Amino acid sequence: MLGISALCIVWMSGYGAVFMVITILTTYLSGMIMDGIVKKNDLTGLEKSVKKQIRAKVKRQKKAVVWLYVLINLGILLVLKYFNFFSTTAFRFVNLLGIERTPFILKVAVPFGLSYYTLQALSYVIDVFRGKYQAERNVLKVALFIAFFPQLHEGPFGRYDQLEPQMSAGKRISIDSVYDGAARILWGLFEIFMVANRAAIISDAVFAGSGQYGGMTIALGGIAFTLQLYAEFIGYIDVARGISKIFGIELAENFNMPFLAENVADFWRRWHISLGAFFRDYVFYPVSTSQWLRKLTKKMSFDLGNAVSLTLSLLAVWFLTGLWHGASVKYICYGLYYFVLIMAFNMLSPRAEKLLQKAKIDQQNRVLRGLRILKTWIFVLIGMIMFRAENMSVFAQMMGSLFHTGEHFALFSVIEFPDFAVLILSVLTMVTCAALRLRQIDLVEKYRELAPYQKYLVCFFLFCVIMIFGAYGLDYIAPDPIYGGF
């Protein structure tokens, strides 16, 4: 698997693969050095006061290793992915002062999967620092964890203690694992070619002419893009999980029916789960428990201190979430948009619950839950329009256009009726599968219970559907993967 991953990275990144090699070596060495520091300072037989001093010294030394690691690897990420954004932004401010300067633009190809493998490697180093597990002594195992090719395109993020045992188990590829993996891959391709790429035809047309459209057309574009993003993202994740399944490796679920969320915080617990878990464990908790934050809130009342701690921790999470998605003011605003919504929800939900209790309204009432889901859809739709818009000015113009009528949007001048019909039927297929899952009918388990020839027929049927009805062809230009760019 490591050999296949290496070939994939060299093919996709060329000379940029050297940056992954740097990350692999620094990750391995950082773990080994921290383990060496711990073993060098053996506490056996020492007095309690001496143990305390040595533990403090060990922690300082390990922290220095982590900071050096962060400086190197996040430095690579910041330079390759964000340097041009920071350079352009800085020179804009300089130009506002009347000093005409041209920003320096760095022309370096960003390595394949840079954002994904950097954060995944960082989780390993931090876990070793925390003592969650000992450092891995085999550099090839660390290399495979970081470079495992199915994850590099769009995730999901993995944790070393979950993936390493599976990667080291040496399971043989069996006919069952091939059929299970093939079905997952084909289902992922169904989501991409049948749903995402067709929804992209509509969303691209609306956003390209956003200045002339208004009202329901803008809303339609936002809905089409939301559908495109979801189907594409979950499709690529299913392809990654299917490839991994063939090798006997189970990757984490990255979605849990996000469009049934009753608030935006719940939406993000269901959407891109592995990214949310990363920011929770390696940003939110460290910030909320940091010494500088404790000092800041020390003289505050308990409630005020908790509010300040929560606010600053969430601000860090959502600022970085926005920045992770792209080097643009738009993406930073996208992250802060959800920060504001979640803070508002945290402030208003206790009051809303009290009002419902006074009115003797059951909070699990189906109508009430439906209204909550609808409200969440509206907030998510606004976020998606911001995410897709070219910049914040275009987003503001589109939001204003929602309340005005613009030119008539001729849907079938953009997408042919047969393609639109296939899109609707494909979406209904996805919705039906989700509904069956809600009713505790596990289609995956039922598929696994089939005889090999029956599994073959299911896979062959999916393959034929994609080949016959999929969005592709000589005149068709497939959109670039959205999340693959992050």
N, C-alpha and C positions, 0 to 999 in steps of 0.2 A: 504493500500500500504506500509505503514511503517513496518507493521508486516511481510509482505512478504519479503521486503528488508532486514530486520533484520535476518530472517531465512536464506536467500541467503548468506548474509555476514558471518554469523557464520558457515554455511556449507562449504563455500569456504575458509575461513580464519582461522577457529578454534580460538585458543587463540589470534591470530593476530587481531581479531575484536576489542580488547581493544584499539588499536591505533586509530581506527575510532571513538570510543567513546570519546577518548581524543580530537580528532579534532572537533567533534560535540560540546562538552562542552566548549572548548576554543573559538570556533567560536561564539557560543551563548553569552558567557560571555563578549567577547571582544566587540561585538556590544552593549550589554546592558551597559557596562562601558562607552563606548564613548557617548552613548545617555545620560547617567547620567551626564557626564562632561558638555555637552552642556546645559542641563536643569539647572544644578547647577549655571552656569554662565549666568544668564539671562541679556540681554542687554537693556531691556526696560527702557526708561527714563534716560539713561546715556549719558554723553557728548561724542562727537565724538572722542576726544583724548583717553578717558577712554575705549570706545568701541574697539578702535584699539589695545590697550594693552591687553584687556581681550581676544580678538580674537586670538592674538598671543599666549597667555598663553594656551588657549583651544587647539589650533593647536599643540602646543608642547606636551601637555598631551595626546591628541589623538594619536599623532605620536609615543609616548612612548608605548602606548598600542599595536599599530600595530607592532612595532619592537619586542616587547615581544612575540606577537602571531607568528610572522614570525620565531623568534628564536626557539620556541617550535615545530611548525609544519613543517617548512622546515628542522629543525634539525632532526626530526623523519624521513623525506624523505631521507635526506642525509645519515643518519646513516644506515637505513635499505637497501637502494638501492645502495648507492655509497661508503659506508665505505670500502668494500673489494677492490674496484677499486683504491681508493686513497691510501689505505694501501699498496697494491701491487706496485703501481707506486712509492710511496715514498721509499720503500725498494729497488727498482731497482736502484734508484739514490744512495742510501747508499752503495749498493754493488759495484757500479762503483768506489767508493772511496776506495775499498779494504776492506771494513768492511762487513763481512759475517753475515747477519741477516735474519731470516725467518719472513715474514710478518704475522701479526696476522689476521686470517680470522674469521669474525663474522658469525656464523651459526644461523641465525634467519629467519623464513619464512616471506616473504614479504606479507603483507595483500593484499587481492583481491582489485584491482582498486586503489592502493595507489596513484599513480601519478595523476590519474584523479580526485579523490575526494579531494586531497590536493589542487590542483590548483583551483578547483571549489569553495571550501570553502574560499580560499584566495581572490577570486574575490568578494565574499560577504563582507568580512571584509574591503577591500579597498574601495568598493562602499559606505559602511556606513561611513567610514572615510571621503570620499569626499563629503558626504551629498547628495548622489544621492537618497537615501531613508532612512527612519528611521530604526533602528534595530528592528528585529522581537522579540516580547515579548513571543511568544509561542515556547518553545524549540523543540517541536515535529515537527513544520513546518521547522525549521532549520535542524533538523535531517533528515527529508524526502528529503529536497533539496540536502543534502550532500550524503545520502545513497541510493537514488533512484536507484534500482537495474539494470534496463535496460542500464543505462549509464555507469556503473562501468567497463564494460569489455573493450570497445573501444570508449567510448564517445557517442555522441558529448558533449563538454563542454556546460553547460547551465548557464544562468544568473538568479539571484534570482528574479528580477522584471519581468522576462518573464515566469518563471516556477511556482512561488508561487501562482499567481492568478489561474492558471489551476489546481494546486494540491489542492487548498483550495476550488475550486468550488463545489466539491462533486457531479460531474456528475454521473448519473447512467450508468451502462454498458448496452448499447442498442444493438439490433441485427445489426444495421448499423455499429456501432463502432467495433463490433466483426468481421464482414465481411471485413471492411476496414483494420483493423489491421491484420487479417489473410492473406489477399492478400499481404500485405507488407512483412509479415514474410516469406511467401512462396516464394516471389520474391527474398528476401535476401538469403534464402536457395538455390534457383536456382543459384544465383551468386556464392555462396560458393561451393556447391557440383558439379555443372555442369561445372564451369569455373575455379575457384581458385584451387580446389584440383586436377584437372587434369593438369592445367598448372604447378602445383608444381612438378608433376612427371618428366617433362622435365627439369625444372630449377634445381631441386635437383641433377639430373644426371649430368648436365653440371658443376655445381659448385663443386660437389664432385670430378670430374675428371678434374678440370680446368687446372691442370698442363700439361695435355697431349693434350688438345684441343687448337685450334686457329681459327683465322679468323671468318667466319660466325657462327661457332659453339658457340663461346663466345657471339657473338651478339644475337644468338638465345636464349641462356640461359638468357641474360639480358632482352630480350623481354618477354620471358616466365615468369620470375620473376616479371616484371612490371605488367603483366596481372594478375598474381597470387595475388600480393599485392593489386592492385586496386579492383579486384573482391571480394577478401576476406574482405577488409576493408569496402567497400561500402555495401557488403552483411551483415556484422554484424551490421552496422549502420541501414540498413533497418529492420533487425530483431528487434533492439532496438526501432526504431520508430514505428514498428508494434505493439509491446507489449504495448508501451506507448499509442498508438492510441486506443487500446481496453479500456484503463482507461480514455480516453478523454483528453489525454495530447499530444500536438504537440511538438516534439523535433525539433531542428533546422536542416536545411539541412547542410550537411558537405562536399558536393562535387557539383561542377557546371561545368561539362564537362571539366575537367582539360587538356585533350589531344587536346583541340582546342585552348589552350593558345599560344600566339605569342611570348612570352618571359618568362623567368623563374620566374620573379616577378609575372606576371599574372598567371602562373601555380600555384604558392603558394597561390594566392588569391582564386583559385578555388579548391585546394586540402587541405583537413583537415582544412576547413574554420574556425571552432570554435577554434582550437589551434592557428591559425594565428591571429585571432581577440583577443585572450587572450594576446599573446605576444605584439601585437600592443598597446592595451589599458593599460596593466599593466607592460610593460617593455619599449617599444619604447618611448611612450609619457613621462613617468616619467624620463627616462634618458635624453631625448632631452631637457626637460624643467628644469632639476635639477640645483641647485645653483652652484655646483662644476663645471659643464660644462659651465655655464654662465661665471664664473670667469676665466676658462681656455681660453675661446674664446673672452673675453672682449677686449683685446688689438689687436685682429686680425681684418683684414678687414671684411666687411660684407660677401662677397662671401667665403672667406677662413673660417670664423667662421661657416657659414652654412655647408660647406663641412666637417669640423671636427666634428660638432655636428651630422650630418647625418651618418658619418662613424662610430663614436663610438656607436651611438644608434643602428645601424644595426649590428655592431659587437656583442654587448650584446645580441641582439635578436637571431642571428644565432648561437652564441656559446651556448646559453641556449637551443635553439631548438635541436641542436645536442646532447647535454648532456641529455636532456629530453628523447631522444629516447633510450638511453642506457649508461651504465657505461663502456665506452670503448673509446680508442683513435680514433678508426674508426668512431664512431658516431660524435665525436667532429669535426673530419676532414670533415665528411659529411655536418655538419652545416656550417663550414667555406667555403666549396666548393661553396655553394649557396651564401654565403656572397660575395665572390670574383666575382661570375658571376653577381650578382645584381649590385655591385659597377661598374663593367666594363660596364654593360648595361647603368647605369645612366650617365657614362662619355661619351660613344660612341654614344648613341641614338640621342642626339641633332645634332651631326656632320653628322650622317647618314641621318637625316631628311633634313638638308640643302643640302646635295648632291643630294637627290631625288628631292628636289624642283628645284635645278639648272638644273637637267636633265629632268625636267617636267614629272616626273613619279608619277602617282597617288598612294598614299600610301595605298589606299584601293583596289588596283588592286588584283584580285583573285590569280594570279600567285605569286605575291609578298607575299601575306598573306600565301599562301601555303608553300612558302620557309621559312617564319618565323616559321610556325608551325613545319616544318620538322627540322629546326635548334633547336627548343626547344625540340623536341623529342630526338635528339642526346644528348643534354646536360642532359636531364632527364635520358636517358638510362645509361650514364656514372655514374650519381649519384646513380642509382639503382644497378649497378654492385658493386659500393663501399659499398652501404648499405648491400648487400647480402654477399659479400666476407667475409671470415673468419677474416681477418685482413688487414691492409694496405699493407703488403708485398704481400699477395695473390692478392689484387686489382692491385698493380703495375705490377705483373706478368701477370695478365689477360689482362690488357690494352696493354702490350707489345705483347701478343699473338694475339691480334686483327689484327695485321699487319703481322702475319706469319701463315703459314699453319701448322696444327698439325695433329693428328690422325683423321681418318674419323669417323664422328659421325653417327652411325646408329640409326636414329630417332625411327624406329619401333621395334628396339630391346629394347627400353626403354618404349615406350608406344604402346599398341596395336592399330591397325588401327581403329577398331570401337570406341575406347575411343578418339582417335585423331579426328575422324569425329564428334563425339558428342561435343567435345571441340570447333571445328570450327563453327558448327551450333549454339552452345550456344552463342559464341562471336558475331556471325552475328545477333542473336536475340537481344542482348544488343545494338549493333550498330544501328539496325533498330529502336528500342525504342528511342534511342538518336536522330536519324534523324527525327523521328516524332515530338519529342519535339522541335527541331529546327524549324520545320514547324508550330509551335504553335498548334500542335495536342496533347492535354492533355489526355493521356490514363488513368490517375488516375481519372480525372473528369468524363470521359466517363464511367469508371467502377462504380463510385458512382451513376450514373444515371440509372444503371441497376436495374431490379427487384430483390428481395431477392433470388429467385430460380436461376436466371441467375448468380448472384454473387457466389452462392454455386457451380454452375457448373464450373465457372472459377477457383475457389479455388480447387475444386476436380481435375480438369484437371492438374493444376500446381503440386498438390500433387502426382498424378500418374506419371507425367513426372519425378519428382525428385526421386520417389521410383523405377522407372524402369531404368532410365538412369543415376542416380546420381552416383558419385564416392564413393563407399563404398563396404563392403562385408567382409567375414571372413578373406581373405588374404590381405585386403587393410588396410594400416596404414595411417590414416589421419594425415596431418601435423599439428603441433601446431599452433594456431593463432599467427600471426606475431605481429600485433599491440597490441594484448592482453598482451604481455610481457612488454609493456612500461608503 
